[in-house]
């Protein structure tokens, strides 16, 4: 995106064009009060800024409209028009896109058809700033939108900005602009993607999915474990009524399959009298022994839990006592060290009727108490883990005892049946229970668990991937790497501009938004340098270094840089108005600076445009070749005859100040 033309319109429909060549240095030179500096504010205004910073003096009241034509890399064009306003703000604009043959509109074709927000969105999308959302670096801020208004801050340097030591970028001193630059710098350097905010939302959603997958898997595993316990209890009941499962399945611990084997077993034998069945009696005795053992273990576990809880409570009281003693002795640090008699007061050294503890003894006791307190605090986590473990064991034993009790009840009922048909009924009842529980359980528990585990692992991998992409450590590393490259460019241009200490390591600090030189005695920021020549040199060097990086890495920043008065008022060219030669040291520095800028544009083979607005003139052929407009001989931005009659100047409607913006407005 480079500048082709600026046009101003009179109230009578006349227009004045200021043309530019893309891909090279364009110099507008002229005397003071010719309207040179207004060109930058017109460009700023036509980039969608709501605040109308174009001069509102009587001379500029002769202008009714401003228009700017831009050309993109694909040779398509856009014309932006803004109505002149004496108000401080205007949010209306005209926008027109077209191909490479698009021309500036005539006066009667000017019409406001868009607001400034839409203007910035539409143009920003053409340079790669489409729906860019970043996570804020400032705590508590909302997600930040990045568009043309933010990118334009790297492309403009007004006269009062380029020669100051307190700010480095356009509008940096305004409220919110510094934070905006700091938040978006990693994006413009390519250290973070433009969908960072969307990625953060995707991470939040991925974590929600992971939590649901964890809960589903835990629930399924818990239900599976509970079913195994149920089947184990069913096997006991089955054994009590003479139903024998597969021994191999029981030994392998697959109680579910063992219960199924009872249903599928082909038992052709008639039921036997359980009262005389030794095997059933043995099973009954075994169940009684299991129940007795479980009761004993349960009582022991409950007693153990009581002991652990008592110890935990005692440790809390002991810890509180130690803490109180430590608190009382903390003041020993206020007592001065001295070699007085032990029979003297350790504070005032006055004699005591009875010997008191020395400072050393008090300090030693305090250290002993701190050591004891630390030991107690180290034991606390392990004690809590022990309470959790013994509680889980109590629950497990209660469930096992309940199962054993149910099996004993079944066996007792079976032994009380004398009629074989009653025994058959008992067996049918147990088979029915097994069948019902099998039907209610999942037909393929392992397959379902495998599916849930795979889902949970996929969710974990998604969260890990997004966390890696959004890692602040990675962003810092990526940002630092890119700043190191830019620092090498910055040092190169600073040395060409003969800036002070440019032979030292020079870097861009994107947090303080300043240039820092690393001296042997420590870092020196731009505010630590004297001389306007140094401030101007580092300003231009910084912007050339950044745009060199932006172009090389195809970052979404307009491919132009507009510098207003880099020579500042105390620099002079070698030609005065009469054409007589004049040379001085400062003039040579400006000449060298402009030559570096010209070489910079040439090195980028048409991909970078630099526009310099200055009063300096030089006789060098390369300088003359780059002069697009020379306003030294009475020529001005606004034709004189426009000023003869401004009575028809229409007062634009007052625009409302924008609210709720998430990026700079120009």
Secondary structure, 3 states (H helix, E strand, C coil): CEEEEEEEEECCCCEEEEECCCCCEEEEEECCCCCCCHHHHHHHHHCCCCECCCCCCCHHHHEEEEEEEEECCCCCEEEEEEECCCCCECCEEEEEEECCCCCCCCHHHCCCCEEHHHHHHHHHHHCCCCCEEECCCCCCCCCEEECHHHHHHHCEECHHHHCCCCCCCCCCCCCCHHHHHHHHHHHHHCCCCCCHHHHHHHHHHHHHHHHHHHHHHHHHHHHHHHHHHHHHHHHHHHHHCCCCCCHHHHHHCCHHHHHHHHHHCCCCCCCCCHHHCHHHHHHHHHHHHHHHHHHHHHHHHHHHHHHHHHHHHHHHHHHHHHHHHHHHHHHHHHCCCCCCCCCECCCCCCECCCCCCCHHHHHHHHHHHHHHHHHHHHHHHHHHHHHHHHHHHHHHHHHHHHHHHHHHHHHHHHHCCCCHHHHHHHHHHHHHHHHHHHHHCCCCHHHHHHHHHHHHHHHHHHHHHHHHHCCHHHHHHHHHHHHHHHHHHHHHHHHHCCCCCCCCEEEEECCCCEEEEEECCEEEEHHHCCCHHHHHHHHHHHHHHHHHHHHHCCCCCCCEEEEECCCCCCCCCCECCCCCECCCHHHHHHHHHHHHHHHHHHHCCCCCEEEEEECCCCCCHHHHHHEEEEECCCCCCCCHHHHCCCCCCCCCCCCCCCCCCCCCCC
